[in-house]
Amino acid sequence: MTGHASSRSPGDRLLRAGAVVTVIGIILTLIAMLPLVIRDLSLPPVWWFLSMITGVGLAMVLLGLFLSARSRSRRR
């Protein structure tokens, strides 16, 4: 039953949320890059800003990993 207890830690929740934000950011990045492939398509510059969400998600994942490792070392 240790799997249920570890999924409730703040680090694990942050890790999962960061993974979701990263995937959303990657999708937004692909949309922002569409004008490079489809020459007739023009998107507003806000799409480049939205694609930066990928970095926010990666930072969340790294922070979640750090917090999870820290909580596991405290349990020992």
Secondary structure, DSSP 8 states (H G I E B T S, - for coil): -HHHHHHTSHHHHHHHHHHHHHHHHHHHHHHHTHHHH-TT----THHHHHHTHHHHHHHHHHHHHHHHHHHHHHH-
